[in-house]
């Protein structure tokens, strides 16, 4: 897998987990404040789309993951 694929898997996982923990209708509900984490992930995806810079991808590259297009 390349770095961009892993970034998208991580972002999608974080979004789904934080929604499960923050949505009152979820059986895994903990607290509404988890929805702020969902917003944080979305904001980072948005800014990386405009700036072409992603901290998670940089961290993965430092760990030796193959860069992606």
MODELLER restraints for C-alpha pairs under 7 A, 6 or more apart:
rsr = mdl.restraints
at = mdl.atoms
rsr.add(forms.Gaussian(group=physical.xy_distance, feature=features.Distance(at['CA:2:A'], at['CA:65:A']), mean=6.58, stdev=0.5))
rsr.add(forms.Gaussian(group=physical.xy_distance, feature=features.Distance(at['CA:2:A'], at['CA:66:A']), mean=5.09, stdev=0.5))
rsr.add(forms.Gaussian(group=physical.xy_distance, feature=features.Distance(at['CA:2:A'], at['CA:67:A']), mean=5.45, stdev=0.5))
rsr.add(forms.Gaussian(group=physical.xy_distance, feature=features.Distance(at['CA:2:A'], at['CA:68:A']), mean=4.79, stdev=0.5))
rsr.add(forms.Gaussian(group=physical.xy_distance, feature=features.Distance(at['CA:3:A'], at['CA:57:A']), mean=5.95, stdev=0.5))
rsr.add(forms.Gaussian(group=physical.xy_distance, feature=features.Distance(at['CA:3:A'], at['CA:60:A']), mean=6.42, stdev=0.5))
rsr.add(forms.Gaussian(group=physical.xy_distance, feature=features.Distance(at['CA:3:A'], at['CA:61:A']), mean=6.96, stdev=0.5))
rsr.add(forms.Gaussian(group=physical.xy_distance, feature=features.Distance(at['CA:3:A'], at['CA:65:A']), mean=6.00, stdev=0.5))
rsr.add(forms.Gaussian(group=physical.xy_distance, feature=features.Distance(at['CA:3:A'], at['CA:66:A']), mean=5.99, stdev=0.5))
rsr.add(forms.Gaussian(group=physical.xy_distance, feature=features.Distance(at['CA:3:A'], at['CA:67:A']), mean=5.08, stdev=0.5))
rsr.add(forms.Gaussian(group=physical.xy_distance, feature=features.Distance(at['CA:3:A'], at['CA:68:A']), mean=5.30, stdev=0.5))
rsr.add(forms.Gaussian(group=physical.xy_distance, feature=features.Distance(at['CA:4:A'], at['CA:57:A']), mean=6.85, stdev=0.5))
rsr.add(forms.Gaussian(group=physical.xy_distance, feature=features.Distance(at['CA:4:A'], at['CA:68:A']), mean=5.38, stdev=0.5))
rsr.add(forms.Gaussian(group=physical.xy_distance, feature=features.Distance(at['CA:7:A'], at['CA:56:A']), mean=6.50, stdev=0.5))
rsr.add(forms.Gaussian(group=physical.xy_distance, feature=features.Distance(at['CA:7:A'], at['CA:57:A']), mean=6.23, stdev=0.5))
rsr.add(forms.Gaussian(group=physical.xy_distance, feature=features.Distance(at['CA:11:A'], at['CA:41:A']), mean=6.55, stdev=0.5))
rsr.add(forms.Gaussian(group=physical.xy_distance, feature=features.Distance(at['CA:15:A'], at['CA:38:A']), mean=5.22, stdev=0.5))
rsr.add(forms.Gaussian(group=physical.xy_distance, feature=features.Distance(at['CA:15:A'], at['CA:41:A']), mean=6.79, stdev=0.5))
rsr.add(forms.Gaussian(group=physical.xy_distance, feature=features.Distance(at['CA:18:A'], at['CA:34:A']), mean=5.42, stdev=0.5))
rsr.add(forms.Gaussian(group=physical.xy_distance, feature=features.Distance(at['CA:18:A'], at['CA:35:A']), mean=6.22, stdev=0.5))
rsr.add(forms.Gaussian(group=physical.xy_distance, feature=features.Distance(at['CA:18:A'], at['CA:37:A']), mean=6.37, stdev=0.5))
rsr.add(forms.Gaussian(group=physical.xy_distance, feature=features.Distance(at['CA:18:A'], at['CA:38:A']), mean=5.81, stdev=0.5))
rsr.add(forms.Gaussian(group=physical.xy_distance, feature=features.Distance(at['CA:19:A'], at['CA:35:A']), mean=6.18, stdev=0.5))
rsr.add(forms.Gaussian(group=physical.xy_distance, feature=features.Distance(at['CA:19:A'], at['CA:38:A']), mean=6.68, stdev=0.5))
rsr.add(forms.Gaussian(group=physical.xy_distance, feature=features.Distance(at['CA:20:A'], at['CA:26:A']), mean=5.66, stdev=0.5))
rsr.add(forms.Gaussian(group=physical.xy_distance, feature=features.Distance(at['CA:20:A'], at['CA:28:A']), mean=5.80, stdev=0.5))
rsr.add(forms.Gaussian(group=physical.xy_distance, feature=features.Distance(at['CA:20:A'], at['CA:29:A']), mean=6.20, stdev=0.5))
rsr.add(forms.Gaussian(group=physical.xy_distance, feature=features.Distance(at['CA:21:A'], at['CA:28:A']), mean=5.45, stdev=0.5))
rsr.add(forms.Gaussian(group=physical.xy_distance, feature=features.Distance(at['CA:21:A'], at['CA:29:A']), mean=4.44, stdev=0.5))
rsr.add(forms.Gaussian(group=physical.xy_distance, feature=features.Distance(at['CA:21:A'], at['CA:30:A']), mean=5.23, stdev=0.5))
rsr.add(forms.Gaussian(group=physical.xy_distance, feature=features.Distance(at['CA:21:A'], at['CA:31:A']), mean=6.59, stdev=0.5))
rsr.add(forms.Gaussian(group=physical.xy_distance, feature=features.Distance(at['CA:21:A'], at['CA:34:A']), mean=6.10, stdev=0.5))
rsr.add(forms.Gaussian(group=physical.xy_distance, feature=features.Distance(at['CA:22:A'], at['CA:29:A']), mean=5.58, stdev=0.5))
rsr.add(forms.Gaussian(group=physical.xy_distance, feature=features.Distance(at['CA:22:A'], at['CA:30:A']), mean=6.19, stdev=0.5))
rsr.add(forms.Gaussian(group=physical.xy_distance, feature=features.Distance(at['CA:22:A'], at['CA:31:A']), mean=5.26, stdev=0.5))
rsr.add(forms.Gaussian(group=physical.xy_distance, feature=features.Distance(at['CA:22:A'], at['CA:32:A']), mean=4.46, stdev=0.5))
rsr.add(forms.Gaussian(group=physical.xy_distance, feature=features.Distance(at['CA:22:A'], at['CA:33:A']), mean=6.37, stdev=0.5))
rsr.add(forms.Gaussian(group=physical.xy_distance, feature=features.Distance(at['CA:22:A'], at['CA:34:A']), mean=4.58, stdev=0.5))
rsr.add(forms.Gaussian(group=physical.xy_distance, feature=features.Distance(at['CA:22:A'], at['CA:35:A']), mean=5.21, stdev=0.5))
rsr.add(forms.Gaussian(group=physical.xy_distance, feature=features.Distance(at['CA:23:A'], at['CA:29:A']), mean=6.02, stdev=0.5))
rsr.add(forms.Gaussian(group=physical.xy_distance, feature=features.Distance(at['CA:23:A'], at['CA:32:A']), mean=6.44, stdev=0.5))
rsr.add(forms.Gaussian(group=physical.xy_distance, feature=features.Distance(at['CA:48:A'], at['CA:54:A']), mean=5.46, stdev=0.5))
rsr.add(forms.Gaussian(group=physical.xy_distance, feature=features.Distance(at['CA:61:A'], at['CA:67:A']), mean=6.59, stdev=0.5))
